[in-house]
């Protein structure tokens, strides 16, 4: 049972990326999507027009990426006789909306202190370089709606929902079925952390970001294991914004 859970999770993780890559290459060949990475459009002086193009390209890619995963997950869950929104954690789990809001605030308090500490230390003593596109994101003007549209897709609105559905709603639930909540939380946190490839750079800044992201993932996993609902972590996605930039898979870019 444990082996089956591990093989299924890693199979979906690898096969989803492979499926995204193959479909993406076809869509590029048919000129449905652009082969240009939307993050490649980001500079300190990115224009409003470029931000709109980047927003469109990123949204299409996210639909393709997570659509590829769930094209596998939905039939697998059906095979396990799991269907409906509750099978993916989209349930109040018998709790009131007031309780869920309180839990969302508790999730923020539980998960955000490491990244706040990291941000404070980096402000006092710079810890090192980040990915060029992340630096450009922080350096460009934030006083325009095009910026916030891109940020919403990349971090604050779209990504947290999709990530929670995939990582906690599927990976953690599946691992918990074979291994129990503790190992499932830890395993999903590791998978979640190292899926954020923009932090896999060997310097103090990115190492501390990896540690911060791992703490966030552990906190989100604990809350989901306790509540059996993804709603607390989805209701206040902006609390993860400073670190939760899109985990781009090795697809057609």
Protein Blocks (a to p, Z undefined) as FASTA:
>chain_A
ZZmmmmmmmmmmmmmmmmmmmmmmmmmmnomacfbdfklmpcfklcfklmmmmmmmmmmm
mmmmmmmmmmmmmmmmmmnopgcjklnopagkhpafklmmmmmmmmmmmmmmmmmmmmmm
mmmmccbdcdfklmmmmmmcfbbfklmmmmmmmmmmmmmmmmmmmmmmmmmmmmmmmnoj
klmmmmmmmmmmmmmmmlmcccfklmmmmmmmmmmmmmmmmmmmmnopaklmmmmmmlmm
mmmcccddfbfZZ
